[in-house]
Amino acid sequence: MSTAKELRAKSAADLQKELLDLRREQFNLRMTRATGQAVKPDQFTKVRRNIARLKTVVGEQKSKGK
């Protein structure tokens, strides 16, 4: 995953695509856990934090009017 500095350099469309990809990954992790398959528990935290980081950058861009 990118750092916040790298995310700020991306366009709004790229950020939305990346957010959608992270949401899909989060959903897939939940489904994998629900079916009883082995999942690394730290992946949930990483994906959740990446989503939060991305949403923060999107909010910053909206407030700046980009």
C-alpha positions as MATLAB code, in Angstrom:
seq = 'MSTAKELRAKSAADLQKELLDLRREQFNLRMTRATGQAVKPDQFTKVRRNIARLKTVVGEQKSKGK';
ca = [
       0.000    0.000    0.000;
       1.059    3.529   -0.674;
       1.957    6.104    1.901;
      -0.221    9.172    2.364;
       2.361   11.264    0.505;
       2.149    8.962   -2.522;
      -1.643    8.947   -2.370;
      -1.823   12.742   -2.428;
      -0.082   12.727   -5.816;
      -2.800   10.552   -7.389;
      -5.944   11.769   -9.117;
      -9.391   11.475   -7.574;
     -10.352    8.720  -10.034;
      -7.275    6.678   -9.105;
      -8.065    7.093   -5.418;
     -11.656    5.924   -5.913;
     -10.457    2.872   -7.835;
      -7.958    2.024   -5.115;
     -10.648    2.468   -2.442;
     -12.926    0.086   -4.316;
     -10.111   -2.471   -4.551;
      -9.465   -2.225   -0.811;
     -13.164   -2.637   -0.011;
     -13.241   -5.768   -2.177;
     -10.171   -7.119   -0.407;
     -11.791   -6.427    2.967;
     -14.947   -8.249    1.857;
     -12.930  -11.210    0.601;
     -11.077  -11.429    3.912;
     -14.381  -11.482    5.793;
     -15.770  -14.200    3.529;
     -12.619  -16.272    3.903;
     -12.835  -16.013    7.677;
     -16.553  -16.874    7.655;
     -15.940  -20.066    5.675;
     -13.351  -21.195    8.204;
     -10.325  -20.932    5.964;
      -7.037  -19.761    7.406;
      -6.541  -16.013    7.279;
      -3.714  -13.976    8.712;
      -5.389  -11.850   11.393;
      -3.056   -8.910   10.791;
      -4.453   -8.530    7.255;
      -7.747   -7.167    8.637;
      -5.917   -4.400   10.464;
      -3.717   -3.540    7.482;
      -6.646   -3.275    5.082;
      -8.730   -1.257    7.534;
      -5.880    1.218    8.100;
      -5.215    1.512    4.374;
      -8.882    2.314    3.782;
      -8.769    4.955    6.513;
      -5.581    6.458    5.040;
      -7.152    6.592    1.597;
     -10.391    8.142    2.856;
      -8.383   10.789    4.711;
      -6.568   11.796    1.544;
      -9.839   11.857   -0.431;
     -11.369   14.107    2.233;
      -8.373   16.428    2.126;
      -8.674   16.737   -1.640;
     -12.406   17.457   -1.434;
     -11.839   20.178    1.127;
      -9.188   21.762   -1.097;
     -11.519   21.630   -4.067;
      -9.472   19.353   -6.325;
];
